[in-house]
Amino acid sequence: MTAVAASWLPLSTGERSVAIEVLVHGPLSRTELARRLDLSAGSLTRLTKPLIESGLLIEVPEAGTPAEVRQGRPSQPLDVVAESRSFIGFKITEDMVYGVVTTLRSEIVARHDRPLAGHDPAEVADLLAEMTVELARGYPRLAGIGIGVGGFVQERAVVGESPFLHWRDVPLGELVEERTGLPVVVENDVAALVEAETWFGAGRGLDRFVVLTIGAGIGYGLVLGGRRVPYAEEDRGFGRHWIIDPNGPLTPDGHRGSAVSLLTIPNIRYQVQAATGHDHTYEEILALAAAGDPMPARVIDEAGRALGVLVAQIANFAMPQKIMLAGEGVGLMDVAGKTVEDTIRAHRHPLASPVDLETRVSDFHDWARGAAVLAIQVLVLGVAEV
């Protein structure tokens, strides 16, 4: 498979700013674009000309304006050519790989999933290459691949540590590039999800935004000034050392009362099994709790209070305009939503503004889409640090 070069690269700093503004917020008139970027009309013309000539941007008719009334090119809004390139995004879990193809504006146009038979890095890379061939059918203008992994990722190429895959120092980007011929970006899966939501989702246009995920683990991403805040400890046990209740339950590895011990799916299942002697799925535990079964109801109620405390503390310290709750564990809100809301209020100042908590019921294709957005940012637009 041969990579398709993005013909508009390399972009200058000014061209990149214009391209990102139009990609995220377009179509935009030249007047609005110049205002947003604080540019003169002449500077904007100089920056947009190569972007239009390369095919990244296009002039589109102004909505609702008859053709005979338009006053030439300056009045025509600019937009990106969303279908000019396609991108593949992968989300790797412990037992599955979820794949998507997206447009330049991150719309998912194809999906393909495969079970993960093992965790050998070479075999996983082989599987990703096979899936790339399948996903590429009908989408020949691929510009790159993004891969999201639960774990610590270095230089957007090497999985330094992934407890779910039992990996250390795996050069996943290089392995997949060798097999596909396409440029590859690897990133922590929560970081990729945060980028996607910041550019194209719940955090679009917000100055301060938080993504909190609950599921197999707990993930956290903070956006300040409209940009994700990267940090060295990304996905190295967030929540494991955030103590919610010092007298709370123990996890199998001995942590007591942390956000992880109270909120993650494996530990909720562990608590119920330890108390009842029966192993239930997470969905079964939620159903039993909703039906009033005492022990599952107690565990889920504790989880709801833990989530409320966590959200309140994030709101108190980060002061976000919105917190998006996502992940495979968000079904907790269906059963313990009132407990969560009551606990948030109890841990906030009585006059504090209500927390804008948006629950995103989604699947792992959204996480794969996040990885594709990283590919868009890094490989196409040349964003070095997002």
Disulfide bonds with the S-S distance in Angstrom:
none
